[in-house]
Amino acid sequence: MQFVKMHGIGNDYVFVDLWEQDVPDPAQLARRVSPRHFSVGADGLILIGPSGIADVRMRIFNADGSEAEMCGNGIRCVAKYAWDHNRCRKNPLSVETGAGVREIDLFLSDGKVSSARVDMGEPRLKRSEIPMTGPEEEQVVNEKIQAGQRTFEATCVSMGNPHCIVPVTDPDSIILSEQGPALEHHDLFPRRTNVHFAQVLSGTEVKVKTWERGSGATLACGTGAAAVCVAMHLRGDTGREVTIHLPGGRLGIEWAAHNNRVYMTGPAVEVFRGKWRD
């Protein structure tokens, strides 16, 4: 099986082209290729193939084999792959995801995609949309959540997948391996949740550390960065346009007032190509 290793600011995946190959059990493959040091090493597996409703389709499988609805960093890499490998030569191009179709503007350097701007869609703010237990129509802003021995103040948003954003004074002081799972698996989240510990640096800058549902600590999360932008604006901490600083790099996020949609801009990088032998 041919594959390509790509990343968006350190959020890395193994990408497989389905136009010429088949992956009969992607959940198992994700679990096998993801372990670092013992395999290819990645946050998960992304399948790229034809779509009946968009230019290309992507399916995302976390490192534990669970399927995710959407990946903001991964979708930029999908767009880069489609353009650079001549699967689709449209700009903008559209990608079918588990959270719906997303449109992407491509920025080129020497004929190849170097970065992209993704229309991430409208944030979903009701408990039933995230999803969370409790009153279905209620928004979750500054809600106290008891998890383990700690109480967190959380604002929750769906960007097609669930996110729990916790404001902190110093993300580096958070023990992700303890506090991340406590919130990811909390009973409030029937589909689990991604968890982000966010420090407001200014009205236009936020520092974030992420525990990703199904993958653990990651260097970046694109849908999470979008959710952080929305959450911090709802709290009154930032404006609608922010730079999100993640361990792997920076993402530019805008929650547009005129159409309520969130836009994400960031790089996409191909690292290497390889062959997986079962």
N, C-alpha and C positions, 0 to 999 in steps of 0.2 A: 504494500500500500504506500503510495506517495503521499507525503504531507509537507506542509510549510509551517515553520514556527514564526509567529508574529507577535508584536505587542503594541499596546498603546500606553505610554508612560509607565511601563513596567507591568501592566496587567496583561499577562501573556497567555496565549492559547496555542494548541496544536490545531491547524486548519486542514481539513480534507475536502478536496474537490469531488463532488458527486456526479459531475458530468461524465466522467470516464471510470468511476469506481463506485463500489457499493459498500456500505457499512451496515451489516445486518444487526449488530448489537452495539449501538453507540454508547449506551450507559456503561457497559463492560469495558469498551475501548477507552472511555474517559478515565475510568479508574486505573487502567493499566498504563496509560501514557503520562498521567499527571504527576506521579510521585517524583519529587526532586531527589537528585543523587542516584536513584535507582532506575530511572527511566528517562524519557525525553525531558520531563519536568515542565509543568504548566499549571495555571489556575483552572484548566479544563480543556474541553474539546469543542470546536465549532465546525459544523458541517456547512458547506457552501454548495448550493445547487440551483437548478432552475425553479422558477415560480410561475404559477398561473395568474397571479394578480400583481406582480411587481417584476422588476428587472432581474433580481436574484432573490434567493431565499436563504436564511440562516437558521440553524438550530444550535442551541447552546446547552452543553452538558457540563455541570460543575465537576470538580475533582472527585466528589463522592458518587458521581453517576446520576445525580438528580438533574432534571431538565429545568432550565431557567427560561423566563419569558423574553428577556431582553438584556443586552450587554452594550453599554455605551462605548467602551473602548474597543470591544470586539467588532462592533458594527463598522467603525472606521476602517479597521483592518480588512473586513469583508469587502468594503468598497474599494480599498486599495488593491486587493487581490483581483477583484472582478475587472478593474481597469488595466492593471499592469499585466495580467495574464490573458487579456483579450476575451474575457467572458462577457463583458458588457462595456461598450465605449460610449456611454451616455454621461453627460454632466449638466445638471444633476442626475443622479441615478436613484432608483428606489429599491428598498430591501424589505422583504416580507419577514417579520419576526413573530414570535408568540404573543407579542403585545400589539400587533398591527403593523401596517406598512409605514416605514420611515423614509423620508427623502433626505439625500445627502449631497451637499455641494463639495466638489473636489478641488483642491489646490495642488497644482502640478509643479514639479521641478525636473527639468531635463526629460520631460515626457512621462514621468512617473508620479504617482500620488505621494505627496509628502505630508499632507494634513487634510483635514476635512471638517466641515461644519454640518452637524446633524440636527435635523428637526426632531426633537425628542417627544413631541406631542404635548398635550395638556396634562398637568399634574392632577392626580385624583386625590381628593382630600377627605372624603367621607370614610368613616370606619368600615363600612361594607365594601368600599372600593379598594382598601389597602391590601388585604382585608384584616380587620381586627374584630374581636368580640366586643359587645356593648351596643349602645344605641346606634342604629345603622346610619342615620343622617348626620351624626355628630362629627365635627372635625377634632383632631387630636393635636392640640397645641399646649405645650408646657404641662403635660400630664405626668403625674408622679407614678412611677412603676417600680414596685418592689421586686428585685431579682437577686436571689441569694441573700447575702448579708448587706446589700446596698440598696438605696433608693435613688433612682435616676429620674431626672426631669426630661421628658422626651416629647418631641414633635414628630409626627409620622406622616409619610407621604408615599403614594404609589406613583412610579413612573413606568407603569406596566408591570412592575415587580415591587415588592414591599420594602420600605426603608424606615428605619427608626433612627432619628438624629438626636444626639445627646450633647448639649453644650457643656464644654469643660474649659478650665483655665489653662490646662496644659495637656494636650493629647499624648505627649511622650510619657506622662506619668501613669497612663492607663495600661493595665496588664490585659492586653487583648485576648490572650488565651483563656482568661478567667471570665472577664466581664462581657466579652463578645458572645460566647455560647449561652451565657445566662439570659441574655436578651433574645438571641436568635431563636431559642427553643421555648421562650416564655409562652404560657397558655393563652395570652392575649392574641397571639399570631398563629392562626390555624395552618398557614402555609409557611411558617417560620418567617424570618425577616433578615435583611441586611442591616448591619449596625454601624453607625458612624459617630465618632467622637470628634466634635468640631469646636475649634477655638476661633472666635472672631478677632481678627487682627486690626481691622478697620471697617468702614462702611462698604469697602469694595474688595476686601481680601479675607479669606477664611482658611485656616489650616485644619486638615482632616486626617484621621487615621481610621481605617476601615476593617471590620470583620465581615467577610462576605459569606452569605448563606451558602452552605454546601462546599465552600473552598477554604474558609479560614482567613487568616491575615493576608491581605493583598496590598500591593504597592499602589494600586489605584482602582477606582470604580467609577465609571462614567455616569451610569444612571444614579449612583449615589451622590456624585458631585452635583448633578441636576437637582436631586432631592434636597441636598444641603442648601443650595441657593434658595429654593422655595421656602424651606423651613425657617431659615434665618431672616428672610424678608417677612414672613408671617409673624415672627417674634418681634419684628421692629428693629433688628440688629444691623441689617444691611439694606442696600438698595436692590434694584432688580438685576443689576449687572455686576458680577463678581468674578474674581480670580480665585480658583480653588487650588490650594497648595497641598499636594499629596506626596507621600514618600517617593513616588516614581517621577514626579514632575508636576506641571501646572496644566489646568484646563480652564478655558474661558467659558463662563455660563451666563446666559441672559434669559430671564423670565419676562418675555415681551408683554407689555401692558395692552397693546392694541389687539392682540389675538389670544392671549393667555397661554401661548405655547413657549416651551423651553428650548433654547438652542445651545448646543455644545460645540466648541471648537478645540481641536487638539491634533497631535501628530499620530501617524500610523507607520510602523517600522517592520519590514521583513528582516528576520534574523538569519535564518538558514532554511534550506530544503533538505529533506531526508527520505529514507525508505524504512517503513516499519515491517519487520518480518515476524509473522506470528509463530 
